[in-house]
């Protein structure tokens, strides 16, 4: 697999706290591999720009670091969860592409991203 693209599986989880963020936790092994392939600037960033695809939905988002485990978390927007009928504890398959490691013309603009910006 190329260094910028990852095919993964995870559970849909709900973060504790007031925000109730839904996310997919990326395994420690894959998080370490992603970190190894990042540029020096990206390695010290709190979030990593990615293009995520679950089933038929592709959107641009950011991986966030879970400080406690050192793994990355993929936030799952409401529009994506609704479109793909994702619920807490569902097992999902998805792909990630590290945005800064692919050419800009290859980056899709999703309908969900445009709708989220309008809100």
C-alpha positions as CSV (number, residue, x, y, z in Angstrom):
1,X,0.0,0.0,0.0
2,X,1.3,3.5,-0.8
3,X,2.5,5.6,2.1
4,X,-0.4,8.1,1.9
5,X,-3.3,5.6,1.7
6,X,-4.6,3.2,4.3
7,X,-7.5,0.7,4.3
8,X,-8.8,0.2,7.8
9,X,-11.5,-1.2,10.0
10,X,-12.7,0.1,13.4
11,X,-15.7,0.5,15.6
12,X,-17.9,3.6,15.7
13,X,-17.3,5.1,19.2
14,X,-18.9,7.9,21.2
15,X,-16.5,10.2,23.1
16,X,-17.4,11.0,26.7
17,X,-18.0,14.5,27.7
18,X,-20.3,17.4,26.5
19,X,-19.5,17.3,22.8
20,X,-20.5,13.6,22.2
21,X,-18.2,13.3,19.2
22,X,-18.6,10.1,17.2
23,X,-15.3,8.8,15.9
24,X,-13.4,5.7,14.7
25,X,-10.2,4.9,16.7
26,X,-7.3,3.9,14.5
27,X,-5.1,1.1,15.9
28,X,-1.8,1.8,17.6
29,X,0.1,0.0,14.9
30,X,-1.5,2.0,12.0
31,X,-1.2,5.3,14.0
32,X,2.5,4.6,14.4
33,X,2.8,3.8,10.7
34,X,1.0,7.0,9.7
35,X,3.2,9.0,12.0
36,X,6.3,7.5,10.5
37,X,5.2,8.6,7.0
38,X,4.4,12.2,8.0
39,X,6.7,15.2,7.3
40,X,8.5,16.7,10.3
41,X,6.0,19.6,10.4
42,X,3.0,17.2,10.4
43,X,4.4,15.0,13.1
44,X,4.2,17.9,15.6
45,X,0.7,19.0,14.5
46,X,-2.3,18.2,16.7
47,X,-4.3,17.1,13.6
48,X,-3.5,15.6,10.2
49,X,-5.5,16.5,7.1
50,X,-7.0,13.4,5.4
51,X,-9.5,12.3,2.8
52,X,-11.8,9.7,4.3
53,X,-14.1,7.3,2.5
54,X,-16.8,5.1,4.2
55,X,-18.9,3.1,1.8
56,X,-20.1,5.7,-0.8
57,X,-19.2,8.9,1.2
58,X,-15.9,10.7,0.8
59,X,-15.0,13.9,2.7
60,X,-12.0,15.9,3.8
61,X,-11.4,16.0,7.5
62,X,-8.6,15.7,10.1
63,X,-7.3,13.0,12.3
64,X,-6.9,14.1,15.9
65,X,-4.4,12.6,18.3
66,X,-5.8,10.8,21.4
67,X,-3.2,12.0,23.9
68,X,-3.8,9.1,26.3
69,X,-3.1,6.3,23.8
70,X,-1.1,8.1,21.2
71,X,-3.4,6.9,18.5
72,X,-5.4,8.8,15.9
73,X,-9.1,9.4,15.9
74,X,-11.2,9.9,12.8
75,X,-14.2,12.2,13.6
76,X,-17.5,11.0,12.0
77,X,-19.7,13.9,11.0
78,X,-23.4,13.7,11.4
79,X,-24.0,13.9,7.7
80,X,-21.7,10.9,7.1
81,X,-23.3,8.9,9.9
82,X,-26.8,9.6,8.6
83,X,-25.9,8.9,4.9
84,X,-24.2,5.6,5.7
85,X,-26.5,4.7,8.6
86,X,-23.6,4.4,11.1
87,X,-24.4,3.7,14.8
88,X,-22.3,3.5,17.9
89,X,-20.5,0.1,18.1
90,X,-20.9,-0.6,14.3
91,X,-17.8,-2.1,12.7
92,X,-16.8,0.0,9.7
93,X,-14.3,-0.3,6.9
94,X,-12.9,2.9,5.5
95,X,-9.9,4.3,3.6
96,X,-7.8,7.3,4.5
97,X,-5.5,9.3,2.3
98,X,-3.1,11.7,4.0
99,X,-4.0,15.0,2.2
100,X,-0.6,16.6,2.2
101,X,1.0,13.6,0.6
102,X,-1.2,13.6,-2.5
103,X,-1.5,16.1,-5.4
104,X,-4.1,18.9,-4.8
105,X,-6.0,18.1,-8.0
106,X,-6.7,14.6,-6.7
107,X,-8.5,15.9,-3.6
108,X,-12.3,15.6,-3.9
109,X,-14.8,18.1,-2.6
110,X,-17.7,16.3,-1.1
111,X,-21.3,17.4,-0.9
112,X,-21.2,17.0,2.9
113,X,-18.2,19.3,3.2
114,X,-19.9,22.0,1.2
115,X,-23.1,21.6,3.3
116,X,-21.2,21.8,6.6
117,X,-19.5,25.0,5.5
118,X,-22.9,26.6,4.7
119,X,-24.2,25.9,8.2
